[in-house]
Amino acid sequence: MRKKRALIGIVTFLLIFPVQLSAESEFHCPSTKSLLDTKKDNQDELNEALNHIVPDTYGENDYGNYFSKWEVTSAQPFTEAVEKNQQNEEYYNQAKQACGEDVAEQSWLVKLHFPLWEGKSENAEDGQLFLAKSKEDGWFAWYRVQ
């Protein structure tokens, strides 16, 4: 009987676990007055900022250690991301609906891969960040998908 309860507990945990990881965060819409226009030329600067943004954004939960290794699979201004791949239009529309077209057009879509999640949770293997650059605080994530 004990083994059966333990097995049920483990199965229940495994069924619930991916659902919790896929919950989307709240939108933290920035003011368009505080944003700087950015171009593809800002890529190196953004990559440097991601070294702080990703751990701060993904390390906040109980499973932060699984997010400790990550790779950028794509980082582009939203408008360019949509031009290059129509699948990105869903994210762009999400950004527009949540925070308005002006914010979306001044933001970037960054796609990430977390290799420590491979084989553990398909929902957690990849993530997306919506980022912008503030005049006062520099680069920041205003939304996290995943």
Secondary structure, 3 states (H helix, E strand, C coil): CHHHHHHHHHHHHHHHHHHHHCCCCCCCCCCHHHECCCCHHHHHHHHHHHHHHHHHHHCCCCCHHHHCCCEEEEEEEHHHHHHHCHHHHHHHHHHHHHHCHHHHHCCEEEEEECHHHCCCCHHHHEEEEEEEEECCCEEEEEEEEC
